[in-house]
């Protein structure tokens, strides 16, 4: 009984404890830049589109990988911070009704 209360108290202290698990695609991240792009595709629901869909410049993997690298470096090479910035931008874009990309996280002043 004490263990279940301890687990419950831990969850109350940090409600985002399992936050990253909902975005992780791979068990071990080989390349954080690719992981950021993959998570971005997942957030935009672009992860299972036909190849022709990705030919547009704003959706191309090389362009997004460049933006992801800039975001990763701006977040001091912390993958969790970069994913948090993506998630916050997704929330703001959904709320504000505007289109966004990975680079928008750097251009927008996140508080």
C-alpha angles and dihedrals in degrees: 000000000000091000093055091050090050092051090047091049091050090053091050092051093052114022090177094056093117095032097113092049090070091060102036112109098175129041092228121029110229096179119014093201091059090045091054091051092047092050090048090053089049093049091050090044090239096121098102103037126129117268092252089063091065095054092085110099096237091054099041116123096227092053093047091045089056090050091046091053090052091049092047091051092046089054089055091252094298109140094197091056092049092050090047089053090051092049093049091049090050090053093048092046093049091047095044097038098233133132117249143182136191091272090057088072089065096043096047119075104239115200 
